[in-house]
Amino acid sequence: MRLKGKVAVITGAARGIGAAFALGFAKEGAKIVIADLSDGTDTVKKVEKAGSEALFIRTDVSKESECIGMAEKGFERFGRIDILINNAAVFADLVLRPFTEISSEEFKRVVEINTSGLFHCTKAVFPYMKAKGGKIINMSSASILEGVPGMPHYVASKGAVMAMTRSMARELGDFKINVNTIAPGFTHSEGGDKFDRSKALPLPPLEELQLQHRCIKRAAVPEDLVGTAIFLATDDSAFVTGQMIVHDGGLSFH
Ligand SMILES: NC(=O)c1ccc[n+]([C@@H]2O[C@H](COP(=O)([O-])OP(=O)(O)OC[C@H]3O[C@@H](n4cnc5c(N)ncnc54)[C@H](O)[C@@H]3O)[C@@H](O)[C@H]2O)c1
């Protein structure tokens, strides 16, 4: 068990990729704090079935005070925080459309959740990590390399995630905190599936487009990402920081 005795805060773990991380980490012995706007009790049950413990704390990551409260409660329950996965994001309910049809309010909302949310959660857990060190994993997206059209707000918010990862890696290295990014290509999560159906641009479905150009020509599922997250959460990656691991089946190289 590679994460025995560790506590991981995973945002957006009520479903999709975050839920797969929660289950995968639980199987490695970690206790999990599920910070999500949606109900996370299903994930709590899955974690418990896997033999570990989880606490669901309803949290809107775009609100700094809620993130601070979430970290306090998580620490109160488990006595430590070793890992943070900044995974929560608006994604599923975005509609691909020409940028001229995206309102300034929608742009701001996406950045507030996908970028500021990560900033809030990192600030909130830092006090509990700084004495002993830790691991922070930020979920970006391979769309920042591909230049996916119709979603400039999402792509911008995820580009900022990569840029912030580098900046935070420099700042937190002295605290023995590694900060890295995982950038998935289109992945069949609950959100991913919903998203692909809601396109409004004259483009082939995102997955069809990606499959044509992937080296590994198959669909991606959340479980594909779990091993990389475990690697980045353990001392196997002790000397790896400020990096982005792209999980898109070889669609884009960087
Ligand atoms: N699925 C893909 O194809 C894909 C591709 C690239 C990157 N990603 C990234 O991976 C991560 C997980 O994606 P997913 O496909 O599992 O998404 P998903 O939509 O299935 O799940 C996202 C979770 O985040 C939660 N969430 C949304 N807004 C929140 C908020 N303000 N506060 C707290 N929680 C909130 C939702 O309730 C949900 O449980 C996201 O960061 C996403 O951008 C996904």
The ligand as an SDF file (V2000), in Angstrom:
LIG
                    3D

 44 48  0  0  0  0  0  0  0  0999 V2000
  -13.1760   14.2800  -18.9980 N   0  0  0  0  0  0  0  0  0  0  0  0
  -12.3740   14.8580  -19.8750 C   0  0  0  0  0  0  0  0  0  0  0  0
  -12.4400   14.6270  -21.0970 O   0  0  0  0  0  0  0  0  0  0  0  0
  -11.3070   15.8240  -19.3760 C   0  0  0  0  0  0  0  0  0  0  0  0
  -10.3170   16.2210  -20.2760 C   0  0  0  0  0  0  0  0  0  0  0  0
   -9.3340   17.1120  -19.8500 C   0  0  0  0  0  0  0  0  0  0  0  0
   -9.3360   17.5770  -18.5460 C   0  0  0  0  0  0  0  0  0  0  0  0
  -10.3110   17.1760  -17.6950 N   0  0  0  0  0  0  0  0  0  0  0  0
  -10.2710   17.7120  -16.3260 C   0  0  0  0  0  0  0  0  0  0  0  0
  -10.3160   16.6510  -15.3850 O   0  0  0  0  0  0  0  0  0  0  0  0
  -11.0370   17.0770  -14.2280 C   0  0  0  0  0  0  0  0  0  0  0  0
  -12.1730   16.1330  -13.9360 C   0  0  0  0  0  0  0  0  0  0  0  0
  -13.0280   16.1060  -15.0670 O   0  0  0  0  0  0  0  0  0  0  0  0
  -14.2850   15.1430  -15.1680 P   0  0  0  0  0  0  0  0  0  0  0  0
  -14.4050   14.7520  -16.5700 O   0  0  0  0  0  0  0  0  0  0  0  0
  -14.2410   14.0800  -14.1040 O   0  0  0  0  0  0  0  0  0  0  0  0
  -15.4730   16.1790  -14.8450 O   0  0  0  0  0  0  0  0  0  0  0  0
  -16.9210   15.9290  -14.2780 P   0  0  0  0  0  0  0  0  0  0  0  0
  -17.7550   17.0350  -14.8060 O   0  0  0  0  0  0  0  0  0  0  0  0
  -17.3810   14.5350  -14.4900 O   0  0  0  0  0  0  0  0  0  0  0  0
  -16.6930   16.1440  -12.6960 O   0  0  0  0  0  0  0  0  0  0  0  0
  -16.3330   17.3860  -12.1890 C   0  0  0  0  0  0  0  0  0  0  0  0
  -16.6560   17.4440  -10.7200 C   0  0  0  0  0  0  0  0  0  0  0  0
  -16.3320   18.7740  -10.2620 O   0  0  0  0  0  0  0  0  0  0  0  0
  -17.3890   19.2420   -9.4380 C   0  0  0  0  0  0  0  0  0  0  0  0
  -17.4450   20.7030   -9.4490 N   0  0  0  0  0  0  0  0  0  0  0  0
  -17.8180   21.5250  -10.4730 C   0  0  0  0  0  0  0  0  0  0  0  0
  -17.7870   22.7850  -10.0600 N   0  0  0  0  0  0  0  0  0  0  0  0
  -17.3840   22.7890   -8.7700 C   0  0  0  0  0  0  0  0  0  0  0  0
  -17.1630   23.7920   -7.8000 C   0  0  0  0  0  0  0  0  0  0  0  0
  -17.3750   25.0810   -8.0760 N   0  0  0  0  0  0  0  0  0  0  0  0
  -16.7460   23.4290   -6.5720 N   0  0  0  0  0  0  0  0  0  0  0  0
  -16.5390   22.1260   -6.2740 C   0  0  0  0  0  0  0  0  0  0  0  0
  -16.7500   21.1240   -7.1330 N   0  0  0  0  0  0  0  0  0  0  0  0
  -17.1740   21.4520   -8.3720 C   0  0  0  0  0  0  0  0  0  0  0  0
  -18.6500   18.6240  -10.0500 C   0  0  0  0  0  0  0  0  0  0  0  0
  -19.7090   18.6200   -9.1000 O   0  0  0  0  0  0  0  0  0  0  0  0
  -18.1510   17.2390  -10.4270 C   0  0  0  0  0  0  0  0  0  0  0  0
  -18.3140   16.3150   -9.3740 O   0  0  0  0  0  0  0  0  0  0  0  0
  -11.4820   18.5180  -14.5130 C   0  0  0  0  0  0  0  0  0  0  0  0
  -10.5400   19.4080  -13.9800 O   0  0  0  0  0  0  0  0  0  0  0  0
  -11.4800   18.5760  -16.0200 C   0  0  0  0  0  0  0  0  0  0  0  0
  -11.3330   19.9040  -16.5050 O   0  0  0  0  0  0  0  0  0  0  0  0
  -11.2930   16.3080  -18.0800 C   0  0  0  0  0  0  0  0  0  0  0  0
  1  2  1  0
  2  3  2  0
  2  4  1  0
  4  5  1  0
  4 44  2  0
  5  6  2  0
  6  7  1  0
  7  8  2  0
  8  9  1  0
  8 44  1  0
  9 10  1  0
  9 42  1  0
 10 11  1  0
 11 12  1  0
 11 40  1  0
 12 13  1  0
 13 14  1  0
 14 15  2  0
 14 16  1  0
 14 17  1  0
 17 18  1  0
 18 19  2  0
 18 20  1  0
 18 21  1  0
 21 22  1  0
 22 23  1  0
 23 24  1  0
 23 38  1  0
 24 25  1  0
 25 26  1  0
 25 36  1  0
 26 27  1  0
 26 35  1  0
 27 28  2  0
 28 29  1  0
 29 30  1  0
 29 35  2  0
 30 31  1  0
 30 32  2  0
 32 33  1  0
 33 34  2  0
 34 35  1  0
 36 37  1  0
 36 38  1  0
 38 39  1  0
 40 41  1  0
 40 42  1  0
 42 43  1  0
M  CHG  2   8   1  16  -1
M  END
$$$$
